């Protein structure tokens, strides 16, 4: 679009306006791209409600695009971003955050994106804890641990054991909680000399 070219390197500064123009011109792919960028810029300013609106607009347009791996990957990123801003603007236990993370979980599993799946499961554990769903939080914590063990990534293992430890702690299973919290700390300590 001519307007985007006119802004050149400064196009990111007017991402929301460009997203609006592309959506009116029915250029959905570009509109999604600029709504996502506008959302990221809003998050950087601490404007979480504005970011939520941009991410929702991007997801609405994305749903109208043909089903492809690239589309699913982009939706995964948007759902995670939406979950994060809902945490910040409403609450980490808000049902909308849970729905965004649940959809992101489906996509991460479908795309076999273990790193993203681990991040999504962390969000789901906290969301379940915030709603008092202790058994669900523990089950999700166990899935998170299994996902981290498959990846063998130290950071993921640290987070997985820590989140599982939190779920066990809030369930009153203090000995098991201590074991996982200490394991989480050991992965952190060993990764940072």
Secondary structure as UniProt FT lines:
FT   HELIX           2..7
FT   HELIX           8..14
FT   HELIX           15..24
FT   TURN            25..26
FT   HELIX           28..44
FT   TURN            45..46
FT   HELIX           48..62
FT   TURN            63..64
FT   HELIX           69..89
FT   TURN            92..93
FT   HELIX           95..111
FT   HELIX           114..130
FT   TURN            131..132
FT   HELIX           134..151
FT   HELIX           154..170
FT   TURN            171..172
FT   HELIX           174..191
//
